[in-house]
Amino acid sequence: MNASAIWRENIAKALSNRSFAIGLVITGLLALMAALSFVWTPYAVGTFDIVGKLKPPSAAHWLGTDHFGRDILSMIMVGSRNSIAVAFVSVAIGVGVGVPLGLWAAARGGLLDEVLMRFNDLVFAFPALLSAVMITAVFGPGAINAIIAIGIFNIPVFARVARGAALSLWPREYILAARASGKGAARITVEHILPNMANLLVVQGTIQFSLGILAEAGLSYVGLGSQPPMPSWGRMLFEAQTMISIAPHMALFPGLAIVITVLGLNLLGDGLRDVLDPKLRRER
């Protein structure tokens, strides 16, 4: 079987997984909405229309308007860009720092491994959102500090995943053969360990991406995330809390955007786990 046939078989197998298919559709629509917002939105997000404030969904404003008369659909579209950017960069920080640390600890062992694990335990003693709130409270609000805060929490997550996967691979026969051939620990890690744990990193990255979007919304809700005039789903919820009795749509649609996005990414991660690891594949 050639490479293209193998790829077609793998794609067909992935699309037959219900969780993967649903998650892929939701994630694709999110990415499409974010990309579309760069070139078009129904209204400019900075446009205020006090006369048209708190309007319910209509033909002119599909999701209604907020207390400043801004179009909610336009704000959700632009806010999706911010959520994706924060989550993506924070996951990249976690992968770029945490994975090398975990691989290094697994390869070296001893005191380094013990110190890394105790540091992980210390970080995991605090909930992710609480850690992010503490960091942004110290360094100030803003998208950059939110990215750093969420990224710092992602580092021990990926370090632990990488370490656990690497420790399970080091005793394998092909690793022992590579060591017997004279390859060093660094070369074995790059050539054999990392490729065989890539599927775990992809699944964990998808999960952390969804958590990053949720954390960004939480930080923005308490005023420590993205700042005006950049729209944010979390801040939209904060602004809607005093208007919920007279304009429930202000809270409904940003809340649905967060729920559907996180659900879609979690389904995608669950589907990827089933597809990439046959031992975890379940009958759907």
C-alpha positions in Angstrom: 0.0 0.0 0.0 1.5 3.4 -1.0 1.7 6.5 1.1 -1.4 8.2 -0.5 -3.5 5.1 0.1 -2.5 5.0 3.7 -3.3 8.7 4.1 -6.8 8.1 2.5 -7.4 5.2 4.8 -6.4 7.2 7.9 -8.6 10.2 6.9 -11.6 7.9 6.3 -11.0 6.2 9.6 -10.8 9.6 11.4 -14.0 11.0 9.7 -15.9 7.8 10.7 -15.3 8.7 14.3 -18.3 10.7 15.5 -16.4 12.8 18.1 -13.7 13.7 15.7 -16.1 14.6 12.9 -18.3 16.8 15.1 -15.3 18.5 16.7 -13.6 19.1 13.3 -16.8 20.8 12.0 -17.1 23.0 15.0 -13.4 23.9 15.1 -13.4 24.5 11.3 -16.4 26.9 11.6 -14.6 28.8 14.5 -11.5 29.2 12.3 -13.6 30.3 9.3 -15.4 32.9 11.4 -12.1 34.2 12.8 -10.6 34.4 9.3 -13.7 36.0 7.9 -13.6 38.7 10.6 -10.3 40.1 9.2 -12.0 41.1 5.9 -15.7 41.4 6.8 -18.1 41.8 9.7 -21.8 42.9 9.5 -20.9 46.2 11.3 -17.7 47.8 12.5 -17.1 46.7 16.1 -16.2 50.3 17.1 -19.5 51.7 15.8 -21.8 53.0 18.6 -25.5 53.4 18.1 -27.1 54.6 21.3 -30.5 54.9 19.6 -30.4 51.2 18.6 -29.0 49.9 21.9 -30.3 46.7 23.5 -32.2 45.6 20.4 -33.2 41.9 20.3 -32.2 39.7 17.4 -33.6 40.9 14.1 -33.0 41.0 10.3 -30.7 44.0 10.8 -28.8 42.6 13.8 -29.0 38.8 13.7 -27.8 38.5 17.4 -29.1 41.8 18.6 -27.1 44.8 19.9 -25.5 45.6 23.3 -25.9 48.5 25.7 -23.8 50.7 23.4 -25.7 49.7 20.2 -22.8 47.6 19.0 -23.7 44.5 16.8 -23.2 41.4 18.9 -22.5 39.1 16.0 -19.6 41.4 14.8 -18.1 41.5 18.3 -18.3 37.7 18.6 -16.6 37.3 15.2 -13.7 39.6 16.1 -13.6 38.2 19.6 -13.0 34.7 18.2 -9.7 36.0 16.8 -8.5 37.1 20.2 -9.5 33.8 21.8 -7.7 31.7 19.2 -4.6 33.9 19.3 -4.3 33.7 23.1 -5.0 30.0 23.3 -2.6 29.1 20.4 0.4 31.1 21.7 -0.1 29.9 25.2 -0.1 26.3 24.0 3.0 27.0 21.9 4.7 28.2 25.0 3.7 25.1 26.9 5.0 22.8 24.1 8.1 24.8 23.4 9.3 24.8 27.0 7.5 21.9 28.7 8.2 19.2 26.1 12.0 19.7 26.1 12.0 19.8 29.9 10.0 16.6 30.2 12.2 14.8 27.6 15.3 16.0 29.3 14.1 14.8 32.7 13.2 11.4 31.4 16.6 11.0 29.6 18.7 12.2 32.6 16.6 11.0 35.6 18.0 11.4 39.1 17.9 14.8 40.8 16.8 16.7 37.8 13.7 14.4 37.3 12.8 14.7 41.0 13.1 18.5 41.0 10.9 18.8 37.9 8.2 16.6 39.3 8.1 18.5 42.6 7.8 21.8 40.6 5.0 20.3 38.7 3.2 19.3 41.9 3.6 22.8 43.2 2.1 24.4 40.1 -0.8 21.8 40.0 -1.6 22.7 43.6 -3.2 25.9 42.2 -6.1 25.8 39.7 -5.2 27.0 36.3 -7.5 30.0 36.3 -6.4 31.1 39.8 -2.7 30.9 38.7 -3.5 33.0 35.7 -5.4 35.6 37.8 -2.4 35.8 40.3 0.1 36.4 37.5 -2.0 38.9 35.6 -2.8 40.7 38.8 0.9 41.1 39.5 2.0 42.1 36.0 -1.1 43.9 34.9 -4.1 43.2 32.6 -3.8 42.7 28.9 -3.7 40.0 26.2 0.1 39.6 26.4 0.1 39.0 30.1 -2.9 36.6 29.7 -0.9 34.6 27.1 2.1 34.5 29.5 0.0 33.5 32.4 -1.8 30.7 30.6 1.4 29.6 28.9 3.3 29.3 32.2 0.6 26.9 33.5 0.8 24.9 30.3 4.5 24.2 30.8 4.2 21.7 33.6 1.3 20.0 31.8 3.3 19.3 28.7 6.4 18.5 30.8 4.5 15.8 32.7 2.9 14.3 29.5 6.3 14.3 27.7 8.1 12.8 30.7 5.5 10.0 31.2 5.5 9.1 27.5 9.3 9.1 27.3 9.7 7.0 30.4 7.4 4.4 28.9 9.4 4.3 25.6 13.0 4.2 27.0 12.8 0.5 27.9 11.6 -0.6 24.5 13.7 -2.9 22.4 14.3 -0.5 19.5 15.6 2.1 22.0 17.9 -0.4 23.5 19.1 -1.2 20.0 19.7 2.4 19.3 21.8 2.8 22.5 23.8 -0.3 21.6 24.6 1.2 18.2 26.3 4.1 20.0 23.6 6.8 19.7 23.5 9.3 22.5 20.5 10.2 24.6 19.9 13.5 22.8 19.9 11.8 19.4 17.7 8.9 20.5 15.2 11.4 22.0 15.0 13.4 18.7 15.0 10.4 16.3 13.0 7.8 18.3 11.3 9.1 21.4 9.7 12.3 20.1 8.2 10.9 16.9 6.6 8.0 18.9 4.9 10.3 21.3 3.7 13.0 18.8 0.2 11.6 18.9 -0.1 12.2 22.7 1.2 15.8 22.3 -1.3 16.5 19.6 -4.2 15.3 21.7 -2.9 17.2 24.8 -2.4 20.3 22.7 -6.1 20.2 21.6 -7.3 19.9 25.2 -5.1 22.7 26.4 -6.2 24.8 23.5 -9.8 24.5 24.7 -8.7 25.3 28.2 -6.8 28.3 27.0 -9.9 29.7 25.4 -11.9 29.1 28.6 -9.1 30.7 30.7 -8.9 33.8 28.4 -12.6 34.3 28.7 -12.4 34.0 32.5 -9.5 36.5 32.7 -11.4 38.9 30.5 -14.5 38.5 32.6 -12.7 39.7 35.7 -10.9 42.5 33.8 -7.5 40.9 33.6 -7.6 39.7 30.0 -7.9 41.6 26.7 -8.7 45.2 27.2 -11.0 47.6 25.2 -11.4 48.3 22.4 -10.6 44.7 21.5 -13.8 42.6 21.8 -13.6 39.6 24.1 -16.2 36.9 24.8 -15.4 37.0 28.5 -15.8 40.8 28.8 -19.0 40.6 26.8 -20.4 38.4 29.5 -19.2 40.8 32.2 -20.9 43.7 30.5 -24.1 41.7 30.1 -24.5 40.6 33.7 -26.3 43.9 34.7 -28.5 43.8 31.6 -29.6 40.1 31.7 -33.1 40.9 32.9 -33.9 43.3 30.0 -31.5 42.0 27.3 -30.7 38.3 27.9 -29.4 38.0 24.4 -26.3 40.0 25.5 -25.2 37.1 27.7 -26.8 34.2 25.7 -24.8 34.4 22.5 -21.3 35.1 23.9 -21.9 32.3 26.4 -23.0 29.9 23.7 -19.9 30.9 21.7 -17.6 29.8 24.6 -19.6 26.6 25.3 -19.8 25.5 21.7 -16.1 26.3 21.0 -14.8 24.4 24.1 -17.2 21.5 23.4 -16.0 21.3 19.8 -12.3 21.3 20.8 -12.9 18.7 23.5 -14.7 16.5 21.0 -11.9 16.9 18.5 -9.3 16.0 21.2 -11.4 12.9 22.2 -11.7 11.8 18.6 -8.0 12.3 17.9 -7.2 10.2 21.0 -9.4 7.4 19.7 -8.0 7.6 16.1 -4.3 8.0 17.0 -4.2 5.4 19.8 -5.9 2.1 18.8 -5.7 0.9 22.4 -8.1 3.7 23.4 -10.4 3.3 20.5 -14.0 2.7 21.6 -17.1 1.6 19.8 -19.2 4.6 19.2 
